[in-house]
Amino acid sequence: MDPKRHYAQLNDGHLIPILGFGTYVPAEVPKSKAEEATKLAIEAGFRHIDSAYLYENEEEVGRAIRSKIADGTVKREDIFYTSKLWITFLRPELVRPALERSLKKLQLDYVNLYIIHFPTALKPEEEFLAKDEHGKSIFDTVDLCDTWEALEKCKDAGLTKSIGVSNFNHRQLEMILNKPGLKYKPVCNQVECHPYLNQRKLLDFCKSKDIVLVAYSALGSHREKKWVDQNSPILLDDPVLCDLAKKHKRTPALIALRYQIQRGVVVLAKSFNKKRIKENMQVFEFQLTSEDMKVLDGLNRNFRYIDAKFAVGHPNYPFSEEY
């Protein structure tokens, strides 16, 4: 990782900007916010845009990217765009059509990174969470190695430059890495990661395998009722984080983002607020001391905002493992 140049090298040779812009819009916020915020982010200097089929806003995000290309702010090759394969499409024959659907919404020829969103397959259907009449998830049985092979074919077809995973534990990563006939290693594992859940063991494991850890919910979480317990602590109100923010004359959010960059983690920041979007770019303007880093490490409590209750009981549920 080269923080001065603001990117990290992936194991397939491509470069990923170490600060990314997350585009998830909670249900109560109009989808047009995603388009507006993505434009603001590109204008502020973000070049790494993270979205997903699940977010139902790829049309808006694609429109924002294309409008910033059209007005000369960026070229397509300046933008690193990530999309994600949702869990109702993990059967190998559904992978390429799912990616093509995202590309059609985006109106782009390729994505830079395509990742398996979550390792637990649900029954293929149009709903995001297939449920029976009792509201229980309808699980599907899919060999993730077969799903991975289908991703490799998408890379070979030029539909995506790189392929990776999200929310995988170290055993699931190992299963892919040890797959007979593996053509491409996952370039990344995108997971929830912040000072309350610093993922130290998973980060060490990923580094040892030349896999980049990408942090989502790096500022805590959006606290949407559907996914997050409303009683969970508010990370950015943490007194330790606030003290460090005062010390460095920065916001608590910038301290949380800088923490990840100095650990060698690619970090996603999400905001719909113009001032905060611009502010988050200041993460490259200061450094935390090794003492600051130790203090932040000490905040870890293995606390997860997003525990994916819908997938509990699935044989591939990833969070039962320590890391």
C-alpha positions, 0 to 999 in steps of 0.5 A: 500500500502506498498512502502517499499515492492513495492506492494499494496494489491488488494481487492481480496487478490492478490498483485500488484507491485506498479511500472509497465512497460508499453509496448505500442509501437507507430505505427512507432516503430517496434513491436520487440521493445516491446520484447527487452524492456520487457526483459530489464525491467525484467532484471532491476527489473520490475515485473509488465508488462502491455499490451493489445490486442489493442497493437498488441504485446502480442506475443512479450511481451509473448516471452520476459517473457517466455525467462526470465523465461527460463533463470532463471531470474524470475519464472512465479509467480514473474511476474504480467501480465495485459491484456485488453479486447478491446471494440469490444469484450464487448458482454458477449459471446466474453469475454472469447474467447478474453482472450483465444486469448491473452493467446494463443499469450502470450503462458501463462496459465493465466494472473494476471489481465484482465481489460475492456480497455474502457467502450464504446462498438463498433460493433464486428469486426476484425478492432480495431475501427469499422467505417461506410463509413463516418468514424464515429465509429459504436457503439454497445449497451452492458450492462457493467454489463453483460460484467463484469459477463463474466469477473467473469467467466474468473476469476472462470475458472482460466484464470485470477487471478484478474479482473478490469476496465480501463477508467471508471468514478465513476458512471460506477464503481458504476454501477458495484459495485451495480450490483445485484449478484456481485461476485467480485469487480473490483480490479483496475481502470486504468486511465490517471493520471499525474501532469496535470491530477491528478484525485484527486476526482476519486482517493478518490472515488476509495480508499473509495471503496478499488479499486486501481487506476493505472496510465497510461501516468504518464509521459505525453504521447507518442504523437502518432498522432492517439491518441494525439493532437500534440500541447499538452504540454510536461509534462516532460519539466514543469519548476516545475517538472524540479526544483524538479528534480534538488532539488532531483538530479533525472530526471523529470520522476522519480519525476512524478513517485514518486508523484504517488507512494506517493499518493497511486497510482500504476504507469506505466512507459514506455520506450524503452531506456535501461538507462531510464528503469534502471533509473525508478527503482530508484523511490524507492530510495528517497522521496518527502516532503509534500511540494513537493507533494503540489507543484505537486498537484498545477500543476493539470489543468485537462488536458487530453492527451488521450480524445478518440475522437472515442468514443464521443457521445457513451452513455458510453463515460466516460470523460463527467463526472467530475470524 
